[in-house]
Amino acid sequence: MQIETLQIFCDLAELKSFSKSAEKNMLSQSAVSQQLAQLEKSFHTPLIDRSRKSFSLTDAGELFYNTCKDVLSRYESFQSSLNYLKSSTKSKISIAAIYSIGMHSLQSYVKKFMELHPQVYLDIEYLSAAEIYNRLLLGKIDVGLVAVPRNHPDIQIFDFVAEPLVLVCSPQHPFAKKTSVDVYMMQYEPFIAFAHNVPTRNWIDQLLLNYNIAVKPIMEFDNVETIKRVVEINAGISIMPETTIKNELANGTLKAIPFSNEKFTRPTAVIIRKNRVMNNNLKAFVDILRSKIK
């Protein structure tokens, strides 16, 4: 039994016409009739109800039609995956990362990959977490990098970097002279927070809630760069991933103070679609992201 035969039967069931099915498949009407007759002979049961004037399938015909649709769908998926595997020299990988990861934690991994695979072009976009999930599910990107990943039945999650969270303040702030700070001291200070639609905000809120602390932000922003600029002018303190303020620490425009209570971290993750067929280059890139290089 050929795939073409299954397609012809599906067309016949959907178009309810031998002539239209024949025309769609560029066959004669008698050829379509012969293929149907051969199927019924193979299964020892009628697939078309010939007792009625209008075209209809028998119960066996309905069962076979649904089976054909499933097989054709799987075959199409197989062909698509096979074509992707054949393009093992594909020279472009589409990546989307939230800004803070893309500009900081990701860079050393990109450098390592490019050293090993200079022929591959990495197309990196900086997007919101919501947009990354959306594009990944639609197949518009190959890999996503997000903070505080959320579970989804169609997404596979790999741990990336656990980023240390530190108290960040201006060099002029009294905390700047401390070698560590108790988390309870924060509730009395003006706080600059991530916006509520940023997953890191919910993560930090929960960390503070574990200590029965509820800070009242005086300002909220959806990106790390704006928060850094506001803290630099000593308008308040914040909690941020230490990886995102390396340049400011080197330049002396910000201070990072660890907490004395415990070591807080922000989880980040590599996300790909489940059952995603990966060619050699994409697999190599994901493997490097999971390698925990320094």
Backbone bond lengths (Angstrom), bond angles and torsions (degrees), N, CA, C in turn:
res aa  C-N    CA-C-N  psi(-1)  N-CA   C-N-CA  omega(-1)  CA-C   N-CA-C  phi
1 M - - - 1.466 - - 1.529 108.62 -
2 Q 1.316 116.30 128.38 1.456 121.90 -176.10 1.535 111.07 -97.24
3 I 1.341 115.34 154.45 1.467 120.63 175.77 1.523 110.18 -57.65
4 E 1.347 116.14 -36.78 1.468 120.12 -179.72 1.532 111.63 -61.27
5 T 1.330 115.84 -35.07 1.470 120.08 179.12 1.521 111.15 -66.06
6 L 1.333 115.56 -41.12 1.462 119.76 177.96 1.523 110.81 -63.04
7 Q 1.343 116.19 -40.16 1.465 119.97 -179.97 1.527 110.72 -65.79
8 I 1.329 116.22 -40.59 1.467 120.00 179.41 1.520 110.49 -62.65
9 F 1.329 117.59 -42.16 1.466 120.01 179.63 1.534 110.65 -64.30
10 C 1.328 116.66 -41.12 1.473 119.56 178.32 1.521 110.82 -62.93
11 D 1.328 116.87 -42.15 1.472 119.99 177.41 1.520 110.90 -62.44
12 L 1.323 116.23 -40.23 1.463 120.68 179.63 1.527 110.47 -63.88
13 A 1.331 116.97 -42.93 1.463 121.03 -179.64 1.526 111.41 -66.77
14 E 1.335 117.19 -36.17 1.464 121.10 -176.02 1.526 112.47 -83.19
15 L 1.344 116.82 -38.41 1.467 120.25 -178.99 1.525 112.38 -84.99
16 K 1.360 115.50 -19.26 1.473 121.51 179.83 1.532 111.77 54.10
17 S 1.327 114.68 39.83 1.460 119.73 -177.38 1.523 109.56 -158.25
18 F 1.360 116.15 127.45 1.460 120.23 177.23 1.525 110.72 -68.62
19 S 1.335 116.05 -39.86 1.469 119.47 -176.81 1.527 111.64 -68.06
20 K 1.352 116.91 -41.66 1.454 119.65 179.94 1.530 111.60 -69.18
21 S 1.315 116.66 -37.88 1.462 120.53 177.68 1.523 110.37 -64.57
22 A 1.342 115.20 -41.20 1.465 119.84 178.57 1.524 110.40 -63.31
23 E 1.323 116.23 -44.00 1.464 120.38 -179.80 1.525 111.11 -63.35
24 K 1.327 117.82 -42.96 1.464 121.06 -178.90 1.519 111.53 -62.85
25 N 1.322 116.71 -36.16 1.466 120.42 -177.15 1.529 112.76 -98.46
26 M 1.345 115.73 8.34 1.467 122.18 177.52 1.532 111.40 55.96
27 L 1.338 114.92 47.83 1.448 122.68 178.36 1.529 109.35 -126.14
28 S 1.303 116.60 169.22 1.463 120.08 172.31 1.520 108.82 -81.90
29 Q 1.325 116.35 157.55 1.462 120.23 -179.79 1.521 110.41 -63.70
30 S 1.313 116.41 -35.10 1.473 119.66 179.72 1.524 111.12 -67.41
31 A 1.352 117.31 -31.51 1.466 120.61 178.71 1.521 110.41 -66.48
32 V 1.341 116.49 -39.33 1.461 120.67 177.41 1.525 109.65 -65.22
33 S 1.346 117.13 -43.62 1.464 121.24 179.06 1.526 111.08 -61.38
34 Q 1.326 116.46 -40.04 1.458 120.52 -179.77 1.529 111.37 -65.99
35 Q 1.348 116.78 -39.28 1.463 119.10 179.39 1.520 110.87 -67.21
36 L 1.335 117.07 -38.24 1.458 120.15 176.73 1.532 110.28 -63.78
37 A 1.329 115.75 -43.43 1.464 119.98 -179.51 1.535 110.67 -62.18
38 Q 1.336 115.83 -38.00 1.453 119.56 179.72 1.532 111.29 -66.72
39 L 1.340 116.58 -38.66 1.467 120.90 177.32 1.527 110.64 -62.95
40 E 1.325 115.99 -46.54 1.470 119.85 -178.93 1.527 110.93 -64.53
41 K 1.334 116.67 -34.24 1.460 120.25 176.76 1.520 111.30 -67.10
42 S 1.349 115.07 -39.50 1.471 120.07 -179.52 1.518 111.37 -66.12
43 F 1.350 116.71 -39.28 1.463 120.87 -176.73 1.527 112.91 -91.48
44 H 1.340 116.74 -7.19 1.469 121.41 -179.99 1.529 111.68 57.56
45 T 1.331 115.32 38.25 1.474 119.38 178.54 1.524 108.86 -161.01
46 P 1.344 117.52 145.03 1.474 119.78 177.88 1.533 110.97 -71.09
47 L 1.325 115.89 142.62 1.462 122.25 177.85 1.522 111.73 -106.26
48 I 1.339 116.35 -21.09 1.459 122.58 177.61 1.525 108.47 -114.38
49 D 1.335 116.55 134.22 1.466 121.33 179.36 1.526 108.17 -83.13
50 R 1.299 116.42 104.24 1.465 121.31 -175.95 1.538 112.65 -89.56
51 S 1.328 116.14 1.90 1.464 119.43 -179.55 1.526 112.07 -84.37
52 R 1.315 115.17 -11.06 1.466 119.42 -178.95 1.524 110.24 -107.23
53 K 1.335 114.74 154.01 1.462 119.28 177.69 1.528 110.60 -73.23
54 S 1.351 116.45 -37.63 1.463 119.77 179.35 1.530 109.68 -85.89
55 F 1.318 115.36 151.15 1.463 121.18 -177.60 1.534 109.72 -70.04
56 S 1.335 116.43 130.80 1.457 120.34 175.69 1.514 109.86 -155.52
57 L 1.326 115.40 153.46 1.455 121.39 177.47 1.524 110.11 -89.37
58 T 1.306 115.84 149.72 1.461 120.08 170.02 1.532 108.13 -76.41
59 D 1.321 116.43 174.49 1.470 119.12 176.84 1.528 110.23 -60.41
60 A 1.323 116.04 -39.22 1.466 119.99 177.32 1.522 110.44 -65.89
61 G 1.353 115.02 -37.12 1.464 119.49 178.12 1.519 112.26 -64.10
62 E 1.341 115.99 -41.09 1.464 120.34 177.40 1.518 110.68 -62.56
63 L 1.333 116.50 -42.86 1.463 121.20 178.96 1.527 110.67 -62.51
64 F 1.340 115.50 -43.97 1.459 119.03 -179.77 1.526 111.10 -67.42
65 Y 1.331 117.38 -38.05 1.471 121.11 178.36 1.533 110.70 -59.98
66 N 1.331 117.22 -47.92 1.469 120.49 179.87 1.527 111.30 -63.18
67 T 1.334 116.01 -36.96 1.464 119.73 178.06 1.524 110.36 -66.61
68 C 1.328 116.31 -42.19 1.470 120.56 178.49 1.517 111.57 -60.69
69 K 1.328 116.73 -42.94 1.467 120.21 -179.76 1.519 110.48 -61.95
70 D 1.322 116.63 -40.53 1.462 120.96 179.43 1.528 110.58 -65.82
71 V 1.334 116.05 -44.68 1.471 119.96 -179.98 1.524 110.89 -63.42
72 L 1.334 116.92 -43.59 1.463 120.72 -179.16 1.524 111.40 -64.48
73 S 1.337 115.68 -38.24 1.461 119.46 177.89 1.521 111.17 -64.75
74 R 1.325 115.61 -43.56 1.465 119.86 178.92 1.528 110.87 -66.03
75 Y 1.324 116.60 -38.10 1.459 119.91 -179.92 1.526 110.54 -66.30
76 E 1.322 116.25 -40.41 1.459 119.81 177.93 1.528 111.09 -63.02
77 S 1.341 115.83 -41.49 1.452 120.42 177.32 1.526 110.64 -63.41
78 F 1.337 115.79 -40.64 1.465 120.27 177.78 1.522 111.06 -61.54
79 Q 1.320 116.78 -45.27 1.459 120.64 -179.30 1.524 111.09 -61.88
80 S 1.332 115.29 -41.64 1.459 119.52 179.27 1.526 111.07 -63.70
81 S 1.321 115.98 -45.19 1.468 120.21 179.92 1.518 111.13 -66.22
82 L 1.335 116.12 -38.73 1.459 120.15 -179.85 1.526 110.78 -64.75
83 N 1.321 116.28 -42.53 1.464 119.71 178.43 1.518 111.28 -62.35
84 Y 1.359 115.33 -36.17 1.463 118.82 179.49 1.528 110.43 -68.50
85 L 1.334 115.73 -40.48 1.459 119.03 178.61 1.521 111.78 -64.98
86 K 1.319 115.91 -36.66 1.462 119.58 179.42 1.516 111.85 -64.10
87 S 1.333 115.63 -26.73 1.463 119.02 -179.98 1.523 109.33 -88.46
88 S 1.330 116.55 48.77 1.465 121.43 -176.48 1.518 112.51 -64.69
89 T 1.331 116.08 -14.84 1.472 119.24 177.42 1.525 110.99 -98.14
90 K 1.320 116.78 14.38 1.465 120.76 178.82 1.513 109.55 -51.80
91 S 1.311 116.31 128.43 1.458 120.04 -168.16 1.524 114.34 -100.98
92 K 1.329 117.78 13.42 1.462 119.82 -179.32 1.515 110.26 -135.41
93 I 1.324 116.31 134.11 1.460 122.38 173.77 1.522 107.91 -124.46
94 S 1.316 116.27 126.03 1.470 121.49 -178.75 1.523 109.99 -93.00
95 I 1.324 116.16 123.04 1.461 122.49 -175.66 1.520 108.99 -126.69
96 A 1.316 116.48 140.40 1.463 121.16 173.02 1.526 108.27 -129.87
97 A 1.312 115.83 131.65 1.462 121.02 -178.81 1.522 109.34 -135.08
98 I 1.332 116.08 150.02 1.459 117.09 169.74 1.529 107.09 -65.67
99 Y 1.317 116.72 152.91 1.467 121.21 -170.22 1.523 112.73 -56.05
100 S 1.322 116.89 -45.58 1.463 119.46 -174.51 1.522 112.23 -63.51
101 I 1.333 118.02 -35.78 1.461 121.12 177.59 1.523 110.76 -76.32
102 G 1.328 115.57 -44.88 1.464 119.67 -177.58 1.512 113.67 -61.38
103 M 1.325 116.61 -36.57 1.465 120.50 -176.95 1.518 112.77 -85.86
104 H 1.313 118.19 -15.54 1.462 119.38 -172.93 1.537 111.89 -126.81
105 S 1.316 118.91 -78.27 1.467 121.19 -172.92 1.523 113.07 -61.78
106 L 1.324 117.93 -32.66 1.466 121.17 -174.44 1.520 113.56 -74.18
107 Q 1.328 117.60 -26.13 1.464 120.56 -166.86 1.531 114.26 -58.98
108 S 1.321 118.20 -42.16 1.465 119.80 -178.14 1.530 111.30 -66.91
109 Y 1.336 117.37 -30.65 1.455 121.33 178.89 1.528 110.72 -72.81
110 V 1.326 115.64 -38.75 1.464 120.24 176.35 1.527 109.79 -62.44
111 K 1.315 116.39 -44.48 1.469 121.09 179.81 1.524 110.57 -60.19
112 K 1.335 116.73 -44.87 1.455 120.95 -179.55 1.523 110.64 -63.04
113 F 1.325 117.34 -44.09 1.465 120.55 -179.22 1.524 110.91 -63.61
114 M 1.320 117.32 -43.26 1.454 120.75 -178.18 1.522 111.98 -66.36
115 E 1.324 116.95 -30.18 1.465 119.98 175.68 1.525 110.80 -64.95
116 L 1.327 116.43 -36.82 1.458 121.60 -177.41 1.528 113.29 -87.91
117 H 1.343 116.32 -27.88 1.471 121.13 -176.11 1.535 110.20 -134.00
118 P 1.317 117.44 67.04 1.471 119.66 -175.93 1.527 114.17 -65.61
119 Q 1.344 117.28 -16.69 1.459 120.31 -178.56 1.527 112.78 -81.00
120 V 1.325 117.10 -9.93 1.469 121.22 -175.45 1.527 110.00 -96.46
121 Y 1.319 115.80 132.40 1.470 121.67 178.08 1.522 109.65 -95.10
122 L 1.318 116.91 122.67 1.461 121.83 176.45 1.526 109.14 -96.60
123 D 1.310 115.88 113.82 1.473 122.15 178.36 1.527 107.73 -94.78
124 I 1.341 116.86 103.02 1.460 121.62 -173.67 1.523 110.39 -108.44
125 E 1.334 115.67 126.40 1.463 122.25 175.71 1.524 109.47 -115.76
126 Y 1.319 116.43 149.01 1.459 121.78 175.06 1.523 107.86 -106.99
127 L 1.335 115.57 115.80 1.462 121.14 -174.64 1.517 110.42 -135.12
128 S 1.316 116.08 168.18 1.460 120.51 173.61 1.523 109.06 -70.36
129 A 1.319 116.68 158.51 1.461 120.61 179.99 1.531 111.03 -59.41
130 A 1.324 117.05 -42.42 1.468 120.60 -179.04 1.519 111.33 -60.16
131 E 1.325 116.91 -41.56 1.460 120.85 -179.80 1.526 111.26 -69.53
132 I 1.319 116.95 -34.07 1.471 120.60 178.57 1.525 110.01 -63.76
133 Y 1.342 116.85 -47.32 1.463 119.83 178.24 1.531 110.50 -60.08
134 N 1.313 116.51 -43.09 1.458 120.92 -178.02 1.525 111.44 -62.31
135 R 1.321 116.40 -47.54 1.472 119.92 -177.98 1.524 111.66 -68.48
136 L 1.308 116.00 -35.11 1.465 119.17 178.96 1.522 110.61 -64.00
137 L 1.321 117.07 -44.75 1.468 121.37 -178.85 1.523 111.83 -67.72
138 L 1.331 116.60 -29.09 1.460 120.64 178.45 1.523 112.29 -83.98
139 G 1.333 116.92 -4.48 1.457 120.71 -179.99 1.508 114.30 77.62
140 K 1.336 117.55 18.84 1.461 120.90 -178.55 1.529 112.81 -85.88
141 I 1.321 117.13 -15.76 1.462 121.22 175.21 1.522 108.33 -132.57
142 D 1.328 115.84 158.40 1.467 120.73 179.87 1.524 112.33 -89.04
143 V 1.341 116.17 -38.86 1.465 121.70 -173.55 1.524 109.52 -139.26
144 G 1.326 116.64 142.74 1.456 121.49 173.43 1.517 110.45 -122.80
145 L 1.317 116.43 149.80 1.466 121.38 174.50 1.519 108.16 -128.78
146 V 1.341 115.52 120.15 1.457 121.34 -174.33 1.519 110.41 -134.75
147 A 1.312 115.01 162.75 1.465 121.48 173.20 1.521 108.64 -100.35
148 V 1.315 116.08 150.08 1.460 122.90 179.33 1.539 109.56 46.66
149 P 1.329 117.92 67.34 1.467 121.01 -174.47 1.519 112.26 -63.14
150 R 1.326 115.40 147.85 1.460 120.54 176.99 1.529 109.24 -110.85
151 N 1.310 115.74 145.54 1.464 121.07 -178.55 1.522 111.27 -72.39
152 H 1.314 115.72 141.50 1.461 122.52 176.06 1.522 106.99 -147.68
153 P 1.337 118.53 136.59 1.474 120.10 -175.75 1.521 114.59 -60.41
154 D 1.343 117.67 -22.13 1.460 120.56 -177.28 1.531 112.92 -105.80
155 I 1.330 116.65 11.63 1.466 119.82 -177.44 1.516 110.34 -124.64
156 Q 1.321 115.15 134.85 1.460 122.16 176.21 1.527 108.53 -99.73
157 I 1.331 116.49 133.14 1.457 122.26 -174.71 1.525 110.29 -114.40
158 F 1.344 115.85 130.66 1.455 122.03 174.12 1.527 108.65 -121.11
159 D 1.315 116.51 132.92 1.461 119.73 177.18 1.522 110.13 -59.53
160 F 1.318 115.63 138.14 1.466 120.17 176.72 1.525 108.25 -110.77
161 V 1.315 118.95 -105.26 1.467 122.64 -176.46 1.522 109.36 -113.64
162 A 1.321 116.69 132.03 1.466 121.17 171.42 1.529 106.97 -87.43
163 E 1.314 116.21 104.69 1.467 120.81 -173.11 1.532 111.00 -87.19
164 P 1.331 118.59 124.93 1.468 120.85 177.39 1.526 111.05 -60.09
165 L 1.311 116.52 133.81 1.465 122.02 174.37 1.526 108.62 -99.66
166 V 1.313 115.89 130.66 1.463 121.14 -177.65 1.523 109.96 -131.15
167 L 1.320 114.75 158.76 1.453 119.18 171.53 1.524 107.65 -76.97
168 V 1.309 116.82 131.43 1.466 121.66 -177.48 1.520 109.02 -117.72
169 C 1.300 115.09 133.27 1.467 119.46 179.66 1.524 110.24 -146.69
170 S 1.319 115.07 170.90 1.461 121.24 175.58 1.529 109.33 -75.62
171 P 1.337 117.74 152.49 1.469 120.10 175.48 1.527 112.59 -59.37
172 Q 1.339 117.66 -19.57 1.457 121.66 179.66 1.528 113.06 -85.39
173 H 1.308 116.73 -10.27 1.469 120.05 -177.65 1.531 109.67 -77.06
174 P 1.344 118.10 145.19 1.477 120.97 179.31 1.534 113.78 -55.81
175 F 1.349 117.46 -31.76 1.459 120.07 179.01 1.530 112.22 -64.65
176 A 1.321 117.36 -22.50 1.463 121.26 -174.42 1.529 112.47 -59.78
177 K 1.312 117.20 -23.06 1.470 120.72 -178.21 1.520 112.59 -88.15
178 K 1.334 116.79 -6.89 1.463 120.29 -176.67 1.532 110.77 -85.86
179 T 1.313 116.10 149.37 1.466 121.03 174.97 1.527 111.41 -88.53
180 S 1.321 116.71 -19.14 1.458 123.23 173.46 1.521 107.64 -158.94
181 V 1.317 116.38 163.71 1.459 120.15 -178.31 1.524 109.60 -139.90
182 D 1.319 115.58 141.96 1.460 121.51 176.61 1.532 107.82 -77.04
183 V 1.337 116.85 133.00 1.451 121.12 -176.31 1.527 112.13 -59.38
184 Y 1.338 117.44 -27.18 1.468 119.78 -178.67 1.528 112.27 -67.82
185 M 1.317 117.99 -21.01 1.467 120.91 -179.76 1.531 111.62 -71.21
186 M 1.312 117.87 -15.25 1.466 120.66 -176.67 1.521 113.33 -70.21
187 Q 1.324 116.80 -31.66 1.461 119.06 -171.83 1.526 113.31 -66.65
188 Y 1.307 117.14 -10.71 1.464 119.97 178.66 1.529 111.97 -99.72
189 E 1.324 117.98 1.64 1.454 121.93 -174.41 1.533 111.72 -110.14
190 P 1.344 117.41 146.19 1.472 119.94 171.99 1.529 109.21 -58.44
191 F 1.338 115.97 130.55 1.463 119.93 -172.12 1.528 110.51 -118.65
192 I 1.333 115.53 134.44 1.464 122.10 176.49 1.527 106.92 -104.85
193 A 1.323 117.07 118.72 1.466 120.71 -169.97 1.521 112.51 -116.85
194 F 1.339 114.26 162.35 1.454 120.23 167.81 1.531 108.21 -72.38
195 A 1.324 116.43 153.01 1.463 120.83 178.85 1.527 110.14 -67.92
196 H 1.326 116.22 159.22 1.463 121.21 -175.70 1.526 112.90 -63.50
197 N 1.338 118.23 -26.05 1.465 119.92 -178.99 1.528 112.80 -82.43
198 V 1.323 117.43 1.70 1.461 122.11 178.52 1.535 108.36 -96.49
199 P 1.343 118.77 122.54 1.472 120.73 -177.27 1.521 113.82 -54.64
200 T 1.339 118.15 -31.86 1.461 121.06 179.53 1.518 111.49 -62.86
201 R 1.320 116.92 -31.77 1.472 120.56 178.59 1.533 109.98 -61.92
202 N 1.316 116.62 -47.26 1.464 119.91 -179.22 1.526 111.10 -64.99
203 W 1.323 116.15 -35.54 1.461 120.77 178.80 1.528 110.92 -64.69
204 I 1.330 116.12 -46.13 1.473 120.49 -179.75 1.525 110.39 -67.19
205 D 1.327 116.81 -41.08 1.469 120.00 177.79 1.525 110.82 -57.18
206 Q 1.338 116.35 -40.88 1.461 120.11 -179.09 1.523 111.15 -69.24
207 L 1.334 117.49 -37.95 1.466 120.81 177.05 1.527 110.55 -60.10
208 L 1.327 115.41 -43.84 1.461 119.93 179.86 1.527 111.10 -69.45
209 L 1.331 116.03 -36.82 1.457 120.22 180.00 1.530 110.91 -63.49
210 N 1.330 116.17 -31.11 1.467 119.97 177.21 1.528 111.55 -62.19
211 Y 1.333 115.86 -22.11 1.467 121.41 176.86 1.526 111.45 -104.65
212 N 1.338 115.66 12.59 1.467 122.05 -178.50 1.523 111.98 58.05
213 I 1.331 114.49 38.66 1.463 120.71 178.58 1.525 108.21 -113.52
214 A 1.302 116.28 133.21 1.459 121.86 175.70 1.518 108.14 -130.80
215 V 1.324 116.39 97.42 1.464 119.85 179.30 1.524 109.17 -75.70
216 K 1.325 116.20 155.69 1.463 121.74 177.85 1.525 108.34 -114.02
217 P 1.334 116.69 100.12 1.464 119.26 -177.70 1.526 112.12 -61.93
218 I 1.313 115.25 138.63 1.465 119.39 174.09 1.524 110.54 -90.36
219 M 1.334 116.13 -20.09 1.463 122.06 175.98 1.521 109.26 -148.43
220 E 1.333 116.14 149.06 1.452 121.89 178.95 1.529 109.15 -134.29
221 F 1.343 115.97 138.03 1.460 120.30 -179.31 1.522 109.91 -138.40
222 D 1.343 115.53 153.85 1.466 119.32 -176.85 1.522 113.63 -93.92
223 N 1.344 117.41 7.51 1.453 118.83 179.06 1.516 110.72 -144.62
224 V 1.320 114.63 151.84 1.461 121.50 -173.48 1.525 112.27 -70.52
225 E 1.336 116.95 -31.28 1.466 119.68 -176.38 1.520 111.79 -65.37
226 T 1.328 117.43 -41.69 1.466 120.16 179.67 1.523 110.81 -66.97
227 I 1.330 116.39 -39.70 1.468 119.69 177.40 1.521 110.44 -59.64
228 K 1.323 117.09 -42.73 1.469 120.79 179.84 1.527 111.03 -60.91
229 R 1.314 116.36 -43.09 1.465 119.49 -177.95 1.532 111.44 -64.72
230 V 1.329 116.89 -39.08 1.466 120.73 -179.83 1.527 110.82 -68.83
231 V 1.334 116.80 -41.04 1.464 120.30 178.79 1.524 110.64 -66.86
232 E 1.319 117.45 -34.31 1.466 121.44 -179.82 1.523 112.51 -59.61
233 I 1.341 117.04 -33.03 1.467 119.69 -179.72 1.523 111.80 -88.51
234 N 1.329 115.91 11.78 1.469 122.66 175.30 1.525 112.76 65.55
235 A 1.356 115.59 34.37 1.466 119.73 178.17 1.522 111.61 -83.84
236 G 1.323 117.01 -10.40 1.455 121.22 -179.91 1.519 109.97 168.13
237 I 1.326 115.76 179.12 1.460 121.50 177.29 1.527 109.02 -108.42
238 S 1.326 116.62 171.12 1.461 119.67 178.59 1.523 109.06 -153.19
239 I 1.322 115.47 169.98 1.462 122.45 168.96 1.518 106.70 -114.22
240 M 1.320 115.83 125.36 1.458 120.09 -175.53 1.523 110.81 -142.68
241 P 1.348 117.19 157.91 1.472 119.79 172.96 1.534 109.54 -65.37
242 E 1.303 116.46 130.80 1.466 120.04 -177.44 1.525 111.95 -62.18
243 T 1.335 116.68 -28.51 1.463 119.91 -179.74 1.523 112.48 -63.55
244 T 1.325 117.53 -23.59 1.469 120.35 -175.50 1.527 113.37 -85.55
245 I 1.332 117.92 -6.73 1.470 119.34 -176.04 1.528 112.14 -121.38
246 K 1.332 117.32 21.17 1.456 120.07 -177.95 1.527 112.28 -59.88
247 N 1.320 116.83 -42.44 1.471 119.78 -179.77 1.524 111.32 -64.91
248 E 1.336 116.41 -42.46 1.465 120.16 -179.36 1.530 111.25 -67.13
249 L 1.321 116.20 -35.74 1.463 119.11 177.07 1.523 110.62 -65.95
250 A 1.337 115.38 -40.81 1.463 119.52 178.94 1.522 111.61 -65.89
251 N 1.333 116.45 -35.13 1.464 120.88 -179.12 1.524 113.21 -85.48
252 G 1.340 116.52 -9.29 1.458 120.28 178.99 1.509 114.80 78.66
253 T 1.343 118.41 16.35 1.474 120.31 -179.06 1.527 112.21 -89.83
254 L 1.345 117.09 -14.48 1.455 121.48 176.52 1.523 109.67 -138.07
255 K 1.322 115.13 158.23 1.454 121.59 175.49 1.531 108.84 -121.10
256 A 1.325 116.51 139.89 1.460 122.16 176.83 1.523 108.35 -113.49
257 I 1.322 116.22 122.35 1.461 121.60 -177.40 1.523 108.64 -116.95
258 P 1.344 119.03 119.93 1.469 120.28 177.32 1.530 110.84 -70.56
259 F 1.312 115.69 157.35 1.458 120.62 178.53 1.529 109.71 -87.21
260 S 1.312 116.32 142.08 1.464 121.15 179.89 1.521 111.79 -80.75
261 N 1.329 117.53 -18.35 1.465 121.64 -175.04 1.529 112.82 -73.93
262 E 1.339 116.18 -48.57 1.456 122.10 179.02 1.527 108.16 -167.81
263 K 1.324 115.62 172.14 1.459 120.25 177.95 1.525 108.97 -91.32
264 F 1.337 116.11 108.34 1.455 121.20 178.47 1.529 109.41 -85.57
265 T 1.328 116.67 143.24 1.466 120.91 176.51 1.524 110.25 -137.51
266 R 1.327 114.95 159.16 1.471 121.59 173.53 1.525 108.14 -112.52
267 P 1.337 117.78 120.89 1.465 119.24 178.90 1.524 111.29 -73.98
268 T 1.307 116.61 140.99 1.465 121.76 172.60 1.523 107.69 -126.89
269 A 1.326 116.33 162.39 1.467 118.93 -173.49 1.519 111.91 -150.02
270 V 1.330 113.29 153.08 1.458 122.52 168.34 1.519 106.34 -94.97
271 I 1.325 117.54 131.09 1.458 120.19 179.82 1.528 110.40 -125.03
272 I 1.329 115.54 137.46 1.454 122.34 174.25 1.524 107.76 -136.75
273 R 1.319 115.93 162.27 1.462 118.96 176.73 1.525 110.28 -70.53
274 K 1.322 116.62 140.05 1.458 120.44 176.27 1.527 110.19 -64.25
275 N 1.311 115.29 149.15 1.464 122.52 -179.17 1.522 112.34 60.93
276 R 1.316 116.52 21.14 1.461 121.65 178.07 1.521 109.09 -74.36
277 V 1.330 116.51 124.01 1.457 119.83 176.03 1.521 108.02 -80.45
278 M 1.325 116.27 122.43 1.459 120.46 -176.59 1.524 110.70 -107.80
279 N 1.332 116.36 131.15 1.454 118.48 173.73 1.531 109.05 -77.83
280 N 1.323 116.49 179.32 1.465 120.36 -173.63 1.521 113.40 -60.03
281 N 1.335 116.41 -41.67 1.460 119.79 -177.51 1.522 111.91 -67.95
282 L 1.332 116.54 -43.57 1.460 120.09 179.99 1.526 110.55 -66.04
283 K 1.317 116.82 -41.20 1.462 120.35 178.03 1.532 110.34 -61.85
284 A 1.327 116.82 -41.47 1.471 120.63 179.45 1.521 111.20 -62.99
285 F 1.335 116.56 -38.55 1.465 120.14 -179.49 1.523 110.84 -68.08
286 V 1.332 117.04 -44.59 1.465 120.44 178.90 1.527 110.17 -63.69
287 D 1.325 117.00 -39.28 1.465 120.27 178.77 1.528 111.21 -61.14
288 I 1.325 117.27 -39.73 1.466 120.57 178.48 1.525 110.52 -67.38
289 L 1.327 117.48 -40.22 1.466 120.08 177.86 1.520 111.62 -62.02
290 R 1.324 117.12 -28.99 1.460 121.44 -179.19 1.532 112.54 -90.92
291 S 1.325 116.89 0.22 1.466 119.66 -172.30 1.518 114.33 -84.28
292 K 1.338 118.40 -9.09 1.467 122.01 179.21 1.524 111.98 56.87
293 I 1.345 116.38 47.35 1.463 118.75 178.23 1.519 109.46 -70.47
294 K 1.313 116.24 158.29 1.457 121.58 179.69 1.513 110.99 -95.69
